[in-house]
Amino acid sequence: MVKNDLYLRALKGETVERPPVWMMRQAGRYLPEFIALRDQYDFFTRCQTPELASEITVQPIRRFPLDAAILFSDILVVPQAMGIDFKMKESVGPWLDHPHPYSGASGSHRGARC
């Protein structure tokens, strides 16, 4: 049995006693326990390891009285699953070494920021 079904009842369109509150995954980045995992595992390992992703998802719920959480993942796991080769560059973000010729990326540099 779900202990806190406020969010689920609101999704069903039922009248609820207050608006549900949830935490976006980015909002937990400042938590010391998140920083410890970030320092130990690279970004895609955190996204692709169910135990790590679920741990990161529930970290804010352990600290705050929230009704739901958004699963820790990233839109970039989709192109990665499609075999598009890119990497995360420090202080830059996602980087394509071989951008698609119609991507609008300038030919004056080798890669392209996603």
Rosetta blueprint (number, residue, H / E / L):
1 M L
2 V L
3 K L
4 N L
5 D L
6 L H
7 Y H
8 L H
9 R H
10 A H
11 L H
12 K L
13 G L
14 E L
15 T L
16 V L
17 E L
18 R L
19 P L
20 P L
21 V L
22 W E
23 M E
24 M L
25 R H
26 Q H
27 A H
28 G H
29 R L
30 Y L
31 L L
32 P H
33 E H
34 F H
35 I H
36 A H
37 L H
38 R H
39 D H
40 Q H
41 Y L
42 D L
43 F H
44 F H
45 T H
46 R H
47 C H
48 Q H
49 T L
50 P H
51 E H
52 L H
53 A H
54 S H
55 E H
56 I H
57 T H
58 V H
59 Q H
60 P H
61 I H
62 R H
63 R H
64 F L
65 P L
66 L L
67 D L
68 A E
69 A E
70 I L
71 L L
72 F L
73 S L
74 D L
75 I L
76 L L
77 V H
78 V H
79 P H
80 Q H
81 A H
82 M L
83 G L
84 I L
85 D L
86 F E
87 K E
88 M E
89 K E
90 E L
91 S L
92 V L
93 G E
94 P E
95 W E
96 L E
97 D L
98 H L
99 P L
100 H L
101 P L
102 Y L
103 S L
104 G L
105 A L
106 S L
107 G L
108 S L
109 H L
110 R L
111 G L
112 A E
113 R E
114 C L
